[in-house]
């Protein structure tokens, strides 16, 4: 059997496996879907979930390359594309929630994907600043959609308005100083409340 045939079979099985797993769970992937999960516990994850009073600590954008599904996300390693199944497996209990752009906003999806690609390779933002040099996960989604449409996907919040009290020591250690209470941030859970989105699936 030729190498090309073996490669085609491997790709088919990989893609089919994702479709089989997710379709049996009631979800069929669609380009531009926004996928949320609970990352494995760590001091940072617990601070994000605790401060935002949400189970969601991570979010990414569904993209397709060479007939395979990936999640475009901002990780510690920087902005990258992760195979969808790897993304699902990495979350706690393999659980995800998926939100989809409503019909009247679908016209922005091609540019949304294109703009998100322009951030590939950018380093992760441990200080959660809304600049373009470094990005955190929900910032990547928020900025890419705003770049494409001019619309805000969810509401910015003052850091001081989040429930960060019990995580003060950790946050100050990571940030290297006093908590920036006036800094504006976009959180994963804030994106779930965006008027442009509707939830289409959750395994929580």
C-alpha positions in Angstrom: 0.0 0.0 0.0 1.4 3.4 -1.0 2.4 6.1 1.4 -0.2 8.5 0.0 -3.0 5.9 0.6 -1.8 5.3 4.1 -1.7 9.0 4.8 -5.2 9.4 3.4 -6.5 6.6 5.6 -4.8 8.1 8.7 -6.3 11.5 8.0 -9.8 10.0 7.4 -9.6 8.0 10.6 -8.5 11.0 12.6 -11.2 13.2 11.2 -13.8 10.4 11.5 -12.8 9.8 15.1 -13.5 13.4 16.1 -16.8 13.4 14.2 -17.8 10.1 15.9 -16.9 11.2 19.3 -18.5 14.7 19.1 -21.5 13.7 17.0 -22.4 11.0 19.5 -22.2 13.7 22.2 -24.7 15.8 20.2 -22.2 18.3 18.7 -21.1 18.7 15.1 -18.1 21.1 14.7 -18.6 24.3 12.7 -16.0 26.9 11.6 -15.8 29.8 14.0 -17.4 28.0 17.0 -16.1 29.3 20.3 -15.2 26.5 22.7 -14.9 26.8 26.5 -13.5 24.4 29.0 -12.3 24.0 32.6 -8.5 23.6 32.4 -6.7 21.2 34.8 -6.4 22.6 38.3 -3.5 25.0 39.0 -3.1 28.1 41.0 -3.7 30.2 37.9 -6.8 28.2 36.8 -8.3 28.2 40.3 -7.8 32.0 40.5 -9.5 32.5 37.1 -12.4 30.4 37.9 -12.7 31.7 41.4 -12.4 35.4 40.5 -14.9 35.1 37.7 -17.2 32.8 39.6 -17.4 30.5 36.6 -16.4 26.9 35.6 -14.8 28.3 32.4 -11.1 29.1 32.7 -10.2 28.6 29.0 -11.6 29.4 25.6 -10.6 29.0 21.9 -11.8 29.3 18.3 -12.6 26.4 16.1 -10.7 26.5 12.8 -10.2 24.0 10.0 -6.9 23.1 8.2 -6.4 20.3 5.7 -9.9 18.9 6.5 -8.9 18.6 10.2 -10.4 20.6 13.1 -8.2 22.6 15.4 -8.8 25.0 18.3 -6.9 28.3 18.0 -6.0 29.3 21.5 -3.6 31.3 23.7 -1.6 29.0 25.9 1.5 29.5 28.1 3.5 28.6 25.0 1.7 31.4 23.0 -1.1 31.5 20.4 -1.3 28.3 18.5 -3.6 25.8 16.8 -4.3 22.6 18.8 -6.0 19.5 17.4 -9.6 19.5 18.6 -9.5 16.1 20.2 -6.3 17.1 22.1 -8.1 20.2 23.3 -11.1 18.2 24.5 -8.9 15.6 26.2 -6.9 18.3 28.0 -9.9 19.8 29.9 -11.2 18.5 33.1 -13.5 15.5 32.6 -13.2 16.1 28.8 -16.0 18.6 29.2 -16.7 21.5 26.8 -19.3 24.1 26.1 -19.7 25.5 22.6 -21.2 28.8 21.6 -21.9 29.8 18.0 -22.3 33.1 16.2 -25.9 33.9 15.6 -27.1 34.0 12.0 -27.1 37.7 11.6 -23.4 37.8 12.5 -22.2 34.9 10.4 -21.0 37.3 7.7 -18.1 38.2 10.0 -16.8 34.6 10.4 -14.3 34.4 7.5 -12.6 37.6 8.6 -12.9 36.5 12.3 -10.8 33.4 11.4 -8.4 35.5 9.3 -7.8 38.0 12.0 -7.3 35.3 14.7 -4.6 33.8 12.4 -2.7 37.1 12.5 -2.1 36.6 16.2 -0.5 33.1 15.8 2.9 32.9 17.6 2.2 35.9 19.9 3.4 35.1 23.5 1.0 34.6 26.4 0.0 37.6 28.5 0.5 36.8 32.2 -0.3 40.4 33.1 -3.7 40.4 31.3 -3.2 43.6 29.4 -5.3 44.5 26.4 -2.4 45.1 24.1 -1.4 43.3 20.9 2.0 42.2 21.9 0.9 39.4 24.3 -2.5 37.7 24.5 -4.5 35.6 26.9 -7.2 33.2 25.8 -10.3 35.3 26.0 -8.5 38.3 24.7 -7.6 36.4 21.5 -11.3 35.7 20.9 -12.4 39.2 21.9 -9.9 41.0 19.7 -10.2 38.7 16.7 -14.0 39.3 16.6 -13.6 43.0 17.2 -11.0 43.2 14.4 -13.4 41.5 12.0 -16.6 43.2 12.9 -16.0 46.3 15.0 -18.3 44.8 17.6 -17.4 43.8 21.2 -17.9 40.2 22.1 -18.9 40.4 25.8 -18.3 43.2 28.2 -15.0 44.4 29.6 -14.7 44.4 33.4 -12.5 46.2 35.9 -10.1 43.7 37.5 -11.1 45.2 40.9 -14.7 44.2 40.3 -13.8 40.5 40.1 -13.8 38.2 43.2 -10.0 38.1 43.5 -9.7 38.6 47.3 -8.7 35.0 48.3 -6.2 34.9 45.4 -4.5 38.2 46.2 -1.1 36.8 47.2 -0.9 34.6 44.0 -2.0 37.4 41.7 0.5 39.9 43.1 3.2 37.3 42.8 2.4 36.7 39.1 1.9 40.3 38.4 5.0 41.5 40.2 3.2 44.1 42.3 0.0 45.5 43.7 -3.3 44.3 42.1 -4.2 46.6 39.1 -7.8 47.1 40.2 -8.6 49.6 37.4 -7.2 47.3 34.6 -9.9 46.2 32.1 -10.1 42.6 31.3 -12.3 40.3 29.2 -13.0 36.9 30.9 -14.2 33.6 29.3 -17.5 33.8 31.1 -18.1 37.4 29.9 -17.8 36.1 26.3 -20.5 33.5 26.9 -22.9 36.4 27.7 -22.2 38.1 24.4 -25.4 39.0 22.5 -23.9 37.7 19.3 -23.6 34.2 20.5 -25.9 31.3 21.3 -24.9 28.1 23.2 -25.2 25.0 20.9 -23.7 22.3 23.1 -22.4 21.5 26.6 -21.2 18.3 28.2 -21.1 19.8 31.7 
